[in-house]
């Protein structure tokens, strides 16, 4: 049985989910830093690159950032030391998907995120490529 695996290609704003049923592709938003590079320091608005795993799947429907519920229905927290607070989450604004629009997280449309959550688990590997 093939375990799920997520690959994020920052250069094409794409999340690829590979499962035993096949491959699905979703459009994502990534870190807003215009250089599109690997995360170097806290606050640089870059999405980290490398091999990570989903550390937890959290209900984020009530979470707020700067007074708005921006995270959508779920937050898939990534274990990506030394960085904390990096994850795959939904959005309150679908126009933010498909471009550089986050502080370092990976943003999906909420329906795509719900579909993803139904196919992954804690421990699912996540590869983030340039």
C-alpha positions, 0 to 999 in steps of 0.5 A, a space after each residue: 500500500 502506497 502512503 500519501 506524499 505531498 510535493 509543493 513546487 513553489 515555482 509553479 504554485 502547485 501542491 501535488 498529492 500522490 496516493 495509491 489512487 493516483 495524483 492530484 494537483 492543487 494551486 497554492 499560495 506561498 511566501 510573499 517574499 518576491 525572491 521566492 527563495 528558501 526561508 532564512 530567518 523568522 519574518 522573511 516571508 519565505 516558504 521553507 524548502 526541504 523534507 518535512 512531515 505533517 505534525 498535526 492536523 488542527 481545526 483552525 476555523 476560529 483562528 484569527 490573524 490581525 482580526 480576521 479568520 484567514 486560515 480556513 477550516 484546517 491547519 496542517 502543521 509541518 515539522 520543519 525545524 528550526 521554523 515554527 508555525 509553518 503549515 498548509 492551510 485554507 484562506 478567507 480570500 481565494 484571490 490569495 491562492 496562486 501567488 506569493 501571499 503568505 508569511 511562509 505558509 502554504 495556502 489552498 482554497 478551502 475546498 481543496 484543503 478539505 479534500 487534502 485533509 481527507 487523504 493525508 494523516 499525521 506523519 505524511 511526508 511533505 517535500 517543498 521544492 523551489 
